[in-house]
Amino acid sequence: MESGQRMEALGILRELQSQSPDNLETGAWLQDLEAELLGDGVDVLVGPGLGGHSLAAHAAPDVLRLAYAERADIEPTVASFVLAARAETDVIAALNLLGKAIELDPTCAWAHYGRSHVLLQDRTRADRWGLAREALSKALQFDFGHLRARRLEAWMAAEEGSRTTAEAQLARWIEVATGDPRVAQAELSDARQDLALLLLLKGEDSRARRMLEDLEGDPTHRQRRLMLLTVALQEGGSELAALEAAIGAQGADRAAAALPLVQEALLLEFFLGRPDEAMERWKDVADLSENTTSLGDLIQGLRARVRLEWSERAKSSRAGG
């Protein structure tokens, strides 16, 4: 899969699932690969006996949802209910499917983990965080080392502001997950970037910088990594290297270039003493925001226009004086 041989991987995963249909780790990998292929327009049969729903008639997420819902109806097992819930696009329907799985096996960690994950998406519930935390606790009670649940645990701690706890949990997760064949390299890279961010927020910019530099060449969320590196270098006093990282972040994703352009402008203006070049970058930010629907880019565009107007006033004031 990581070398891009997706159809070969698909065949192997289907063979593994046929040998062990209750293995939810294999089932989840297979389902994710099927979703990726469907999203790219590859009209794959979602699995033996699943009806062969066609992309011509349905959007990719619906193909997956219909196929797994059909299997859960035909084969009402814990695994089929959990996988159907993973493919479900409706929160209530997903919770109902996970409830059926828990009825069949109250100790299924995957079902409780899935319930936690789905509850966090249900913004209509005022108590969703408490319920999600309770479901996650049950998942870990029944499978202390459940890697996906442990990853969610660290994420929840960070979101709730428990940064020290989140840092320790995430560092432990990375240690355990490194080299584990169930964890994709992209997921590990993403976790390391999350840990680097927590370290930056804690003021440990040197540790964050080393962690980010170790990821050089990794394509996972390249723009985010370079922006984090920019902040780490800037905090550490390496303004020129920070500028280089900001420019790299800009090139990593032209469709979302406002933030790295802003970072470059700030570095040029306030750290490197090159105000004319900084104003050119601010102009680029303003121009970019003219053709975007991104709220973040629109806000940065407004910031850029304010900065440009301030600069023009300052020039006029100097000229009049």
Buried (B, 14 or more C-beta within 10 A) or exposed (E): BEEEEBEEBBEBBBEBBEEEBEBBBBBBBBBBBBBBBBBEEBEBBBBEEBBEBEBEEBEBBBBBBBBBBBBBEEEEBBBBBBBBBBBBEEBEBBBBBBEBBBEBBEEBBBBBBBBBBBBBEBEEBEEBBEBBBBBBEBBBEBBEEBBBBBBBBBBBBBEEEBBEBBBBBBBEBBEEBEEEEEBBEEBBBBBBBBBBBBBBBEEBBEBBBEBBBEBEEBEBBBBBBBBBBBBBBBBBEBBEBBBBBBBBBBEBBEEBBBBBBBBBBBBBBEBBEBBEBBBBBBBBBBEBBEEBEBEEBBEBBEBBBEBBEEBEEEEEEEEEE
